[in-house]
Amino acid sequence: MKNLDRFSYIALFDAYKTLLTEKQQQILTLYYFNDFGLTEIGENLGVSRQAVLDAIKKAETVLVESEKSLKLVEKSKKVNVLLDSIKTSDQKTKEVIKEIKDLI
């Protein structure tokens, strides 16, 4: 699961960010969501480029290991596929499906 693409890490971050320190959350937000470079993040936070890189690697490890154990992102994707496969013309059922998708 190492060497995931940007979107995979973003999905993992959304699922497991509360397991990260506040500083790790801040760094990953700048890196993945704001597309800041390592040097730019370091300058903004007053730390070295290497410290930023180390924080990213540690945080990514937490995210990947959490997904290996809990599989929340994998299960969420499967639930979405199943919900998408439900064919209905009933408006109430469509609303319930939308509510479920908004929860996951």
Backbone as XML, in Angstrom:
<?xml version="1.0"?>
<chain id="A" units="angstrom">
  <residue number="1" name="MET">
    <atom name="N" x="0.821" y="-1.198" z="0.000"/>
    <atom name="CA" x="0.000" y="0.000" z="0.000"/>
    <atom name="C" x="0.866" y="1.262" z="0.000"/>
  </residue>
  <residue number="2" name="LYS">
    <atom name="N" x="2.160" y="1.111" z="0.100"/>
    <atom name="CA" x="3.071" y="2.256" z="0.045"/>
    <atom name="C" x="3.054" y="2.860" z="-1.351"/>
  </residue>
  <residue number="3" name="ASN">
    <atom name="N" x="3.527" y="4.092" z="-1.448"/>
    <atom name="CA" x="3.600" y="4.805" z="-2.721"/>
    <atom name="C" x="2.223" y="4.985" z="-3.369"/>
  </residue>
  <residue number="4" name="LEU">
    <atom name="N" x="1.276" y="5.373" z="-2.583"/>
    <atom name="CA" x="-0.062" y="5.638" z="-3.087"/>
    <atom name="C" x="-0.076" y="6.971" z="-3.816"/>
  </residue>
  <residue number="5" name="ASP">
    <atom name="N" x="-1.095" y="7.181" z="-4.624"/>
    <atom name="CA" x="-1.200" y="8.468" z="-5.295"/>
    <atom name="C" x="-1.827" y="9.503" z="-4.348"/>
  </residue>
  <residue number="6" name="ARG">
    <atom name="N" x="-1.774" y="10.738" z="-4.773"/>
    <atom name="CA" x="-2.262" y="11.874" z="-3.984"/>
    <atom name="C" x="-3.716" y="11.667" z="-3.516"/>
  </residue>
  <residue number="7" name="PHE">
    <atom name="N" x="-4.572" y="11.207" z="-4.413"/>
    <atom name="CA" x="-5.988" y="11.052" z="-4.084"/>
    <atom name="C" x="-6.217" y="9.950" z="-3.051"/>
  </residue>
  <residue number="8" name="SER">
    <atom name="N" x="-5.406" y="8.917" z="-3.100"/>
    <atom name="CA" x="-5.508" y="7.847" z="-2.095"/>
    <atom name="C" x="-5.133" y="8.374" z="-0.716"/>
  </residue>
  <residue number="9" name="TYR">
    <atom name="N" x="-4.058" y="9.160" z="-0.655"/>
    <atom name="CA" x="-3.669" y="9.734" z="0.638"/>
    <atom name="C" x="-4.716" y="10.720" z="1.150"/>
  </residue>
  <residue number="10" name="ILE">
    <atom name="N" x="-5.339" y="11.452" z="0.248"/>
    <atom name="CA" x="-6.393" y="12.383" z="0.656"/>
    <atom name="C" x="-7.575" y="11.609" z="1.243"/>
  </residue>
  <residue number="11" name="ALA">
    <atom name="N" x="-7.946" y="10.502" z="0.609"/>
    <atom name="CA" x="-9.043" y="9.668" z="1.135"/>
    <atom name="C" x="-8.682" y="9.118" z="2.512"/>
  </residue>
  <residue number="12" name="LEU">
    <atom name="N" x="-7.447" y="8.655" z="2.665"/>
    <atom name="CA" x="-7.006" y="8.146" z="3.968"/>
    <atom name="C" x="-6.985" y="9.266" z="5.010"/>
  </residue>
  <residue number="13" name="PHE">
    <atom name="N" x="-6.529" y="10.435" z="4.601"/>
    <atom name="CA" x="-6.500" y="11.588" z="5.508"/>
    <atom name="C" x="-7.910" y="11.921" z="5.987"/>
  </residue>
  <residue number="14" name="ASP">
    <atom name="N" x="-8.855" y="11.939" z="5.070"/>
    <atom name="CA" x="-10.246" y="12.246" z="5.443"/>
    <atom name="C" x="-10.789" y="11.236" z="6.446"/>
  </residue>
  <residue number="15" name="ALA">
    <atom name="N" x="-10.387" y="9.974" z="6.294"/>
    <atom name="CA" x="-10.897" y="8.933" z="7.182"/>
    <atom name="C" x="-10.198" y="8.894" z="8.535"/>
  </residue>
  <residue number="16" name="TYR">
    <atom name="N" x="-8.897" y="9.182" z="8.553"/>
    <atom name="CA" x="-8.102" y="8.936" z="9.761"/>
    <atom name="C" x="-7.372" y="10.155" z="10.321"/>
  </residue>
  <residue number="17" name="LYS">
    <atom name="N" x="-7.695" y="11.349" z="9.868"/>
    <atom name="CA" x="-6.932" y="12.524" z="10.292"/>
    <atom name="C" x="-6.917" y="12.729" z="11.801"/>
  </residue>
  <residue number="18" name="THR">
    <atom name="N" x="-7.941" y="12.293" z="12.483"/>
    <atom name="CA" x="-7.979" y="12.488" z="13.938"/>
    <atom name="C" x="-6.915" y="11.655" z="14.656"/>
  </residue>
  <residue number="19" name="LEU">
    <atom name="N" x="-6.330" y="10.698" z="13.958"/>
    <atom name="CA" x="-5.265" y="9.884" z="14.554"/>
    <atom name="C" x="-3.902" y="10.563" z="14.440"/>
  </residue>
  <residue number="20" name="LEU">
    <atom name="N" x="-3.847" y="11.656" z="13.704"/>
    <atom name="CA" x="-2.606" y="12.391" z="13.506"/>
    <atom name="C" x="-2.501" y="13.543" z="14.500"/>
  </residue>
  <residue number="21" name="THR">
    <atom name="N" x="-1.278" y="13.982" z="14.739"/>
    <atom name="CA" x="-1.098" y="15.169" z="15.580"/>
    <atom name="C" x="-1.604" y="16.389" z="14.822"/>
  </residue>
  <residue number="22" name="GLU">
    <atom name="N" x="-1.829" y="17.449" z="15.552"/>
    <atom name="CA" x="-2.284" y="18.692" z="14.927"/>
    <atom name="C" x="-1.260" y="19.178" z="13.891"/>
  </residue>
  <residue number="23" name="LYS">
    <atom name="N" x="0.027" y="19.069" z="14.223"/>
    <atom name="CA" x="1.094" y="19.501" z="13.306"/>
    <atom name="C" x="1.097" y="18.632" z="12.045"/>
  </residue>
  <residue number="24" name="GLN">
    <atom name="N" x="0.930" y="17.318" z="12.191"/>
    <atom name="CA" x="0.861" y="16.429" z="11.023"/>
    <atom name="C" x="-0.344" y="16.779" z="10.152"/>
  </residue>
  <residue number="25" name="GLN">
    <atom name="N" x="-1.472" y="17.047" z="10.778"/>
    <atom name="CA" x="-2.665" y="17.442" z="10.021"/>
    <atom name="C" x="-2.402" y="18.726" z="9.243"/>
  </residue>
  <residue number="26" name="GLN">
    <atom name="N" x="-1.765" y="19.664" z="9.885"/>
    <atom name="CA" x="-1.465" y="20.949" z="9.252"/>
    <atom name="C" x="-0.526" y="20.747" z="8.056"/>
  </residue>
  <residue number="27" name="ILE">
    <atom name="N" x="0.509" y="19.954" z="8.255"/>
    <atom name="CA" x="1.484" y="19.718" z="7.186"/>
    <atom name="C" x="0.833" y="18.980" z="6.019"/>
  </residue>
  <residue number="28" name="LEU">
    <atom name="N" x="0.057" y="17.940" z="6.298"/>
    <atom name="CA" x="-0.578" y="17.189" z="5.210"/>
    <atom name="C" x="-1.610" y="18.040" z="4.482"/>
  </residue>
  <residue number="29" name="THR">
    <atom name="N" x="-2.291" y="18.907" z="5.194"/>
    <atom name="CA" x="-3.246" y="19.800" z="4.546"/>
    <atom name="C" x="-2.525" y="20.722" z="3.567"/>
  </residue>
  <residue number="30" name="LEU">
    <atom name="N" x="-1.423" y="21.290" z="4.008"/>
    <atom name="CA" x="-0.643" y="22.161" z="3.122"/>
    <atom name="C" x="-0.081" y="21.378" z="1.935"/>
  </residue>
  <residue number="31" name="TYR">
    <atom name="N" x="0.378" y="20.181" z="2.191"/>
    <atom name="CA" x="1.027" y="19.378" z="1.165"/>
    <atom name="C" x="0.038" y="18.806" z="0.144"/>
  </residue>
  <residue number="32" name="TYR">
    <atom name="N" x="-1.024" y="18.172" z="0.633"/>
    <atom name="CA" x="-1.957" y="17.493" z="-0.270"/>
    <atom name="C" x="-3.089" y="18.374" z="-0.781"/>
  </residue>
  <residue number="33" name="PHE">
    <atom name="N" x="-3.595" y="19.253" z="0.046"/>
    <atom name="CA" x="-4.755" y="20.047" z="-0.346"/>
    <atom name="C" x="-4.364" y="21.404" z="-0.954"/>
  </residue>
  <residue number="34" name="ASN">
    <atom name="N" x="-3.271" y="21.983" z="-0.457"/>
    <atom name="CA" x="-2.859" y="23.302" z="-0.934"/>
    <atom name="C" x="-1.696" y="23.227" z="-1.909"/>
  </residue>
  <residue number="35" name="ASP">
    <atom name="N" x="-1.161" y="22.019" z="-2.111"/>
    <atom name="CA" x="-0.090" y="21.769" z="-3.075"/>
    <atom name="C" x="1.180" y="22.578" z="-2.784"/>
  </residue>
  <residue number="36" name="PHE">
    <atom name="N" x="1.474" y="22.755" z="-1.491"/>
    <atom name="CA" x="2.711" y="23.430" z="-1.102"/>
    <atom name="C" x="3.878" y="22.459" z="-1.236"/>
  </residue>
  <residue number="37" name="GLY">
    <atom name="N" x="5.043" y="22.979" z="-1.546"/>
    <atom name="CA" x="6.260" y="22.181" z="-1.573"/>
    <atom name="C" x="6.833" y="22.037" z="-0.173"/>
  </residue>
  <residue number="38" name="LEU">
    <atom name="N" x="7.787" y="21.130" z="-0.009"/>
    <atom name="CA" x="8.379" y="20.877" z="1.309"/>
    <atom name="C" x="9.050" y="22.124" z="1.876"/>
  </residue>
  <residue number="39" name="THR">
    <atom name="N" x="9.821" y="22.809" z="1.041"/>
    <atom name="CA" x="10.515" y="24.023" z="1.493"/>
    <atom name="C" x="9.513" y="25.096" z="1.886"/>
  </residue>
  <residue number="40" name="GLU">
    <atom name="N" x="8.475" y="25.255" z="1.089"/>
    <atom name="CA" x="7.447" y="26.261" z="1.361"/>
    <atom name="C" x="6.736" y="25.977" z="2.686"/>
  </residue>
  <residue number="41" name="ILE">
    <atom name="N" x="6.423" y="24.710" z="2.925"/>
    <atom name="CA" x="5.781" y="24.337" z="4.197"/>
    <atom name="C" x="6.724" y="24.639" z="5.350"/>
  </residue>
  <residue number="42" name="GLY">
    <atom name="N" x="7.980" y="24.244" z="5.197"/>
    <atom name="CA" x="8.970" y="24.492" z="6.238"/>
    <atom name="C" x="9.102" y="25.963" z="6.572"/>
  </residue>
  <residue number="43" name="GLU">
    <atom name="N" x="9.154" y="26.793" z="5.543"/>
    <atom name="CA" x="9.264" y="28.240" z="5.755"/>
    <atom name="C" x="8.042" y="28.786" z="6.483"/>
  </residue>
  <residue number="44" name="ASN">
    <atom name="N" x="6.857" y="28.308" z="6.106"/>
    <atom name="CA" x="5.617" y="28.777" z="6.747"/>
    <atom name="C" x="5.507" y="28.337" z="8.201"/>
  </residue>
  <residue number="45" name="LEU">
    <atom name="N" x="6.068" y="27.165" z="8.511"/>
    <atom name="CA" x="5.937" y="26.619" z="9.866"/>
    <atom name="C" x="7.195" y="26.810" z="10.712"/>
  </residue>
  <residue number="46" name="GLY">
    <atom name="N" x="8.227" y="27.353" z="10.107"/>
    <atom name="CA" x="9.456" y="27.597" z="10.854"/>
    <atom name="C" x="10.236" y="26.342" z="11.188"/>
  </residue>
  <residue number="47" name="VAL">
    <atom name="N" x="10.176" y="25.354" z="10.289"/>
    <atom name="CA" x="10.933" y="24.113" z="10.473"/>
    <atom name="C" x="11.708" y="23.814" z="9.190"/>
  </residue>
  <residue number="48" name="SER">
    <atom name="N" x="12.614" y="22.864" z="9.278"/>
    <atom name="CA" x="13.422" y="22.531" z="8.105"/>
    <atom name="C" x="12.619" y="21.713" z="7.096"/>
  </residue>
  <residue number="49" name="ARG">
    <atom name="N" x="13.118" y="21.717" z="5.890"/>
    <atom name="CA" x="12.530" y="20.897" z="4.826"/>
    <atom name="C" x="12.535" y="19.427" z="5.241"/>
  </residue>
  <residue number="50" name="GLN">
    <atom name="N" x="13.620" y="18.988" z="5.861"/>
    <atom name="CA" x="13.743" y="17.593" z="6.299"/>
    <atom name="C" x="12.710" y="17.264" z="7.375"/>
  </residue>
  <residue number="51" name="ALA">
    <atom name="N" x="12.454" y="18.209" z="8.274"/>
    <atom name="CA" x="11.439" y="17.988" z="9.316"/>
    <atom name="C" x="10.059" y="17.811" z="8.684"/>
  </residue>
  <residue number="52" name="VAL">
    <atom name="N" x="9.780" y="18.581" z="7.654"/>
    <atom name="CA" x="8.507" y="18.462" z="6.936"/>
    <atom name="C" x="8.412" y="17.094" z="6.279"/>
  </residue>
  <residue number="53" name="LEU">
    <atom name="N" x="9.461" y="16.687" z="5.590"/>
    <atom name="CA" x="9.474" y="15.385" z="4.929"/>
    <atom name="C" x="9.289" y="14.258" z="5.935"/>
  </residue>
  <residue number="54" name="ASP">
    <atom name="N" x="9.985" y="14.330" z="7.059"/>
    <atom name="CA" x="9.848" y="13.306" z="8.108"/>
    <atom name="C" x="8.416" y="13.249" z="8.639"/>
  </residue>
  <residue number="55" name="ALA">
    <atom name="N" x="7.812" y="14.420" z="8.847"/>
    <atom name="CA" x="6.434" y="14.475" z="9.357"/>
    <atom name="C" x="5.461" y="13.872" z="8.348"/>
  </residue>
  <residue number="56" name="ILE">
    <atom name="N" x="5.672" y="14.148" z="7.079"/>
    <atom name="CA" x="4.800" y="13.590" z="6.036"/>
    <atom name="C" x="4.918" y="12.077" z="6.014"/>
  </residue>
  <residue number="57" name="LYS">
    <atom name="N" x="6.130" y="11.569" z="6.032"/>
    <atom name="CA" x="6.343" y="10.116" z="5.981"/>
    <atom name="C" x="5.734" y="9.425" z="7.204"/>
  </residue>
  <residue number="58" name="LYS">
    <atom name="N" x="5.926" y="9.998" z="8.382"/>
    <atom name="CA" x="5.344" y="9.415" z="9.593"/>
    <atom name="C" x="3.822" y="9.434" z="9.534"/>
  </residue>
  <residue number="59" name="ALA">
    <atom name="N" x="3.262" y="10.545" z="9.087"/>
    <atom name="CA" x="1.808" y="10.660" z="8.996"/>
    <atom name="C" x="1.247" y="9.684" z="7.970"/>
  </residue>
  <residue number="60" name="GLU">
    <atom name="N" x="1.917" y="9.578" z="6.821"/>
    <atom name="CA" x="1.465" y="8.626" z="5.800"/>
    <atom name="C" x="1.500" y="7.195" z="6.329"/>
  </residue>
  <residue number="61" name="THR">
    <atom name="N" x="2.507" y="6.876" z="7.117"/>
    <atom name="CA" x="2.593" y="5.543" z="7.712"/>
    <atom name="C" x="1.408" y="5.293" z="8.639"/>
  </residue>
  <residue number="62" name="VAL">
    <atom name="N" x="1.073" y="6.283" z="9.455"/>
    <atom name="CA" x="-0.096" y="6.153" z="10.349"/>
    <atom name="C" x="-1.358" y="5.924" z="9.523"/>
  </residue>
  <residue number="63" name="LEU">
    <atom name="N" x="-1.533" y="6.688" z="8.455"/>
    <atom name="CA" x="-2.730" y="6.562" z="7.622"/>
    <atom name="C" x="-2.811" y="5.183" z="6.973"/>
  </residue>
  <residue number="64" name="VAL">
    <atom name="N" x="-1.702" y="4.731" z="6.409"/>
    <atom name="CA" x="-1.679" y="3.433" z="5.721"/>
    <atom name="C" x="-1.902" y="2.290" z="6.709"/>
  </residue>
  <residue number="65" name="GLU">
    <atom name="N" x="-1.238" y="2.348" z="7.839"/>
    <atom name="CA" x="-1.393" y="1.286" z="8.841"/>
    <atom name="C" x="-2.809" y="1.271" z="9.417"/>
  </residue>
  <residue number="66" name="SER">
    <atom name="N" x="-3.395" y="2.433" z="9.581"/>
    <atom name="CA" x="-4.778" y="2.505" z="10.076"/>
    <atom name="C" x="-5.731" y="1.866" z="9.074"/>
  </residue>
  <residue number="67" name="GLU">
    <atom name="N" x="-5.524" y="2.143" z="7.795"/>
    <atom name="CA" x="-6.387" y="1.543" z="6.765"/>
    <atom name="C" x="-6.183" y="0.039" z="6.693"/>
  </residue>
  <residue number="68" name="LYS">
    <atom name="N" x="-4.955" y="-0.428" z="6.846"/>
    <atom name="CA" x="-4.695" y="-1.874" z="6.850"/>
    <atom name="C" x="-5.474" y="-2.554" z="7.964"/>
  </residue>
  <residue number="69" name="SER">
    <atom name="N" x="-5.558" y="-1.902" z="9.107"/>
    <atom name="CA" x="-6.253" y="-2.479" z="10.259"/>
    <atom name="C" x="-7.767" y="-2.329" z="10.191"/>
  </residue>
  <residue number="70" name="LEU">
    <atom name="N" x="-8.214" y="-1.137" z="9.874"/>
    <atom name="CA" x="-9.639" y="-0.829" z="9.969"/>
    <atom name="C" x="-10.405" y="-0.917" z="8.653"/>
  </residue>
  <residue number="71" name="LYS">
    <atom name="N" x="-9.728" y="-0.668" z="7.542"/>
    <atom name="CA" x="-10.308" y="-0.765" z="6.201"/>
    <atom name="C" x="-11.546" y="0.122" z="5.998"/>
  </residue>
  <residue number="72" name="LEU">
    <atom name="N" x="-11.562" y="1.295" z="6.628"/>
    <atom name="CA" x="-12.719" y="2.190" z="6.500"/>
    <atom name="C" x="-12.888" y="2.717" z="5.083"/>
  </residue>
  <residue number="73" name="VAL">
    <atom name="N" x="-11.788" y="3.081" z="4.438"/>
    <atom name="CA" x="-11.869" y="3.624" z="3.082"/>
    <atom name="C" x="-12.304" y="2.530" z="2.115"/>
  </residue>
  <residue number="74" name="GLU">
    <atom name="N" x="-11.724" y="1.359" z="2.263"/>
    <atom name="CA" x="-12.104" y="0.232" z="1.400"/>
    <atom name="C" x="-13.590" y="-0.106" z="1.552"/>
  </residue>
  <residue number="75" name="LYS">
    <atom name="N" x="-14.063" y="-0.176" z="2.781"/>
    <atom name="CA" x="-15.474" y="-0.488" z="3.032"/>
    <atom name="C" x="-16.388" y="0.607" z="2.495"/>
  </residue>
  <residue number="76" name="SER">
    <atom name="N" x="-15.969" y="1.850" z="2.649"/>
    <atom name="CA" x="-16.752" y="2.969" z="2.145"/>
    <atom name="C" x="-16.913" y="2.888" z="0.629"/>
  </residue>
  <residue number="77" name="LYS">
    <atom name="N" x="-15.838" y="2.562" z="-0.057"/>
    <atom name="CA" x="-15.908" y="2.418" z="-1.512"/>
    <atom name="C" x="-16.865" y="1.295" z="-1.907"/>
  </residue>
  <residue number="78" name="LYS">
    <atom name="N" x="-16.803" y="0.184" z="-1.192"/>
    <atom name="CA" x="-17.689" y="-0.940" z="-1.493"/>
    <atom name="C" x="-19.154" y="-0.588" z="-1.245"/>
  </residue>
  <residue number="79" name="VAL">
    <atom name="N" x="-19.405" y="0.125" z="-0.165"/>
    <atom name="CA" x="-20.782" y="0.545" z="0.136"/>
    <atom name="C" x="-21.291" y="1.478" z="-0.960"/>
  </residue>
  <residue number="80" name="ASN">
    <atom name="N" x="-20.442" y="2.400" z="-1.414"/>
    <atom name="CA" x="-20.856" y="3.311" z="-2.487"/>
    <atom name="C" x="-21.173" y="2.559" z="-3.775"/>
  </residue>
  <residue number="81" name="VAL">
    <atom name="N" x="-20.368" y="1.565" z="-4.101"/>
    <atom name="CA" x="-20.626" y="0.754" z="-5.296"/>
    <atom name="C" x="-21.970" y="0.040" z="-5.157"/>
  </residue>
  <residue number="82" name="LEU">
    <atom name="N" x="-22.224" y="-0.531" z="-3.998"/>
    <atom name="CA" x="-23.496" y="-1.224" z="-3.770"/>
    <atom name="C" x="-24.673" y="-0.260" z="-3.845"/>
  </residue>
  <residue number="83" name="LEU">
    <atom name="N" x="-24.521" y="0.899" z="-3.252"/>
    <atom name="CA" x="-25.600" y="1.883" z="-3.308"/>
    <atom name="C" x="-25.856" y="2.347" z="-4.736"/>
  </residue>
  <residue number="84" name="ASP">
    <atom name="N" x="-24.777" y="2.516" z="-5.504"/>
    <atom name="CA" x="-24.929" y="2.920" z="-6.903"/>
    <atom name="C" x="-25.630" y="1.851" z="-7.732"/>
  </residue>
  <residue number="85" name="SER">
    <atom name="N" x="-25.529" y="0.607" z="-7.293"/>
    <atom name="CA" x="-26.127" y="-0.482" z="-8.058"/>
    <atom name="C" x="-27.633" y="-0.625" z="-7.821"/>
  </residue>
  <residue number="86" name="ILE">
    <atom name="N" x="-28.144" y="0.058" z="-6.813"/>
    <atom name="CA" x="-29.572" y="-0.023" z="-6.517"/>
    <atom name="C" x="-30.345" y="0.792" z="-7.551"/>
  </residue>
  <residue number="87" name="LYS">
    <atom name="N" x="-31.206" y="0.123" z="-8.263"/>
    <atom name="CA" x="-32.044" y="0.781" z="-9.276"/>
    <atom name="C" x="-33.436" y="0.982" z="-8.677"/>
  </residue>
  <residue number="88" name="THR">
    <atom name="N" x="-33.834" y="2.240" z="-8.611"/>
    <atom name="CA" x="-35.150" y="2.524" z="-8.049"/>
    <atom name="C" x="-35.718" y="3.797" z="-8.663"/>
  </residue>
  <residue number="89" name="SER">
    <atom name="N" x="-37.007" y="3.830" z="-8.760"/>
    <atom name="CA" x="-37.672" y="5.052" z="-9.193"/>
    <atom name="C" x="-38.386" y="5.707" z="-8.005"/>
  </residue>
  <residue number="90" name="ASP">
    <atom name="N" x="-38.360" y="5.015" z="-6.863"/>
    <atom name="CA" x="-38.995" y="5.518" z="-5.656"/>
    <atom name="C" x="-38.179" y="6.677" z="-5.071"/>
  </residue>
  <residue number="91" name="GLN">
    <atom name="N" x="-38.799" y="7.829" z="-4.966"/>
    <atom name="CA" x="-38.097" y="9.027" z="-4.508"/>
    <atom name="C" x="-37.598" y="8.874" z="-3.076"/>
  </residue>
  <residue number="92" name="LYS">
    <atom name="N" x="-38.378" y="8.268" z="-2.208"/>
    <atom name="CA" x="-37.973" y="8.092" z="-0.810"/>
    <atom name="C" x="-36.719" y="7.224" z="-0.733"/>
  </residue>
  <residue number="93" name="THR">
    <atom name="N" x="-36.681" y="6.162" z="-1.520"/>
    <atom name="CA" x="-35.506" y="5.290" z="-1.536"/>
    <atom name="C" x="-34.290" y="6.055" z="-2.034"/>
  </residue>
  <residue number="94" name="LYS">
    <atom name="N" x="-34.455" y="6.873" z="-3.045"/>
    <atom name="CA" x="-33.355" y="7.692" z="-3.559"/>
    <atom name="C" x="-32.836" y="8.644" z="-2.480"/>
  </residue>
  <residue number="95" name="GLU">
    <atom name="N" x="-33.748" y="9.221" z="-1.708"/>
    <atom name="CA" x="-33.351" y="10.136" z="-0.641"/>
    <atom name="C" x="-32.570" y="9.401" z="0.448"/>
  </residue>
  <residue number="96" name="VAL">
    <atom name="N" x="-33.020" y="8.200" z="0.787"/>
    <atom name="CA" x="-32.327" y="7.408" z="1.804"/>
    <atom name="C" x="-30.930" y="7.027" z="1.317"/>
  </residue>
  <residue number="97" name="ILE">
    <atom name="N" x="-30.811" y="6.637" z="0.072"/>
    <atom name="CA" x="-29.514" y="6.299" z="-0.511"/>
    <atom name="C" x="-28.585" y="7.505" z="-0.452"/>
  </residue>
  <residue number="98" name="LYS">
    <atom name="N" x="-29.103" y="8.680" z="-0.793"/>
    <atom name="CA" x="-28.287" y="9.895" z="-0.742"/>
    <atom name="C" x="-27.839" y="10.193" z="0.683"/>
  </residue>
  <residue number="99" name="GLU">
    <atom name="N" x="-28.719" y="10.027" z="1.643"/>
    <atom name="CA" x="-28.365" y="10.271" z="3.039"/>
    <atom name="C" x="-27.265" y="9.310" z="3.502"/>
  </residue>
  <residue number="100" name="ILE">
    <atom name="N" x="-27.378" y="8.050" z="3.103"/>
    <atom name="CA" x="-26.352" y="7.065" z="3.470"/>
    <atom name="C" x="-25.015" y="7.456" z="2.846"/>
  </residue>
  <residue number="101" name="LYS">
    <atom name="N" x="-25.027" y="7.832" z="1.579"/>
    <atom name="CA" x="-23.781" y="8.227" z="0.907"/>
    <atom name="C" x="-23.153" y="9.447" z="1.556"/>
  </residue>
  <residue number="102" name="ASP">
    <atom name="N" x="-23.979" y="10.364" z="2.020"/>
    <atom name="CA" x="-23.449" y="11.560" z="2.686"/>
    <atom name="C" x="-22.791" y="11.221" z="4.028"/>
  </residue>
  <residue number="103" name="LEU">
    <atom name="N" x="-23.192" y="10.107" z="4.630"/>
    <atom name="CA" x="-22.619" y="9.696" z="5.906"/>
    <atom name="C" x="-21.254" y="9.025" z="5.756"/>
  </residue>
  <residue number="104" name="ILE">
    <atom name="N" x="-21.011" y="8.456" z="4.579"/>
    <atom name="CA" x="-19.755" y="7.713" z="4.415"/>
    <atom name="C" x="-18.736" y="8.435" z="3.586"/>
  </residue>
</chain>
